[in-house]
Amino acid sequence: MSEPSERNPNQVVASLAHAMVARRVATNDAPVEYVLAAERLAWIEQFLETSDSLEELPNSEGDVLGTARRGCRWIQNRWRRTWRMRPRIGLVGPNNQKGLGHLNRDLMKWLPIADWLTPESLAATAESLSIRERRRIQGFLSRLDVLLFAETPFFDWLPREARTLGVRVVCVPNWEWLHPGLRWLHDVDLMICPTWRAHATLTEWRERFGFRWELRCCPWPIDVAAIPFRQREVCRRFVFVNGTDRNHPQRRDGSVTAVRRKGIEWLIDAARRLPHVPFLVWTQTDESLDVPGNVEIKGSVPMNADLYRDGDVCVQLSRWEGIGLPLLECQAAGMPLITVDEAPMNEHHPFLAVPVADRELLELWPRRWIAAPRVNPDDVVATLAKCFGQDISQASRASRDFVEREHSWHQVRSQLLEWIIGDAVPVGRKS
């Protein structure tokens, strides 16, 4: 029995090692390294199972459109590529008030998207699509040259269907919601990483597991013009954007604990210890928060820019982020940023960064563990106290300049579009 190698791990060895490490992880004193090792071995198992069964996966297209579609595919693709003036890009993803919804609306605004398929527009879930809905999705794909989505295609079989039709598949990945065992990863042509943290993760996976996608990194842009700049002079009030973040139950050894991705509990603790410092918290959740008198709670706003009209410095104590749009939007509005000194949060040019004290293991979903940073509450208090009452005029202007220079759609739109289209440029395009 051979030992596992970097590129071709032995499945039997991986399974045995995973079982042994899993038993060690079940103890209460398992260190971070053991859990992450178990996760990686689990990934290897899933990756090998997926790779071995790729040729055996059912082609759902045959169940919907039959042989006629397959017989005319060559003619259809030839017509599309010969006569269309430019490649047609189709977007798949939600249109909601969460971060992913805002990202998709920006894609619609700044790129020549020909069609947008939203999960909200379908009456059923991915597991219970009707024949009519499957035909609608097939019709959506048949009109495209490029399929684009952020984070997830929502239907695991969608990228493979697109590739079968000769459609280029482009993904904007959020590192925390991926693992190498996901079936649809093999059918992506291009990964455009929105952070260097994501780029480093996927670079390792491509080298270790042999994925064949192209890999690019574009620090993700925002609509800077939609967020008015206001010069801040002195730090008199802190702003915290919680969004839709709720308690995330974490199960381990039969016990259940709850953590918050945005770290609002750290902020509220600091506010109690700084009773003379005003705080403004924006949250879209309906849960009641036990906050001291110096914390004002507000709800939803019509536009994201409204979140940054009041206050002077934005505090975002995230344990993890895919991109972290509020960390960029606040700076576009002229608010210096305080965040945790961990990627990708510290990629966003913070004014001050709270040091990482240690790490805690969080299971985002089954078999997906991450080592998330944990901060010392004393460090949070000290950082906020250091900033409060200080002159921030230069930091305010520098924050806006940073976003305009490195995170503006005006700066990156052409490059992004060139990457997305890639080899999908139609043949014989008319002038």
Summary of the structure (lengths in Angstrom):
residues: 431
radius of gyration: 23.6
end to end distance: 61.0
largest distance: 73.3
contacts: 1351
relative contact order: 0.12
helix: 45%
strand: 19%
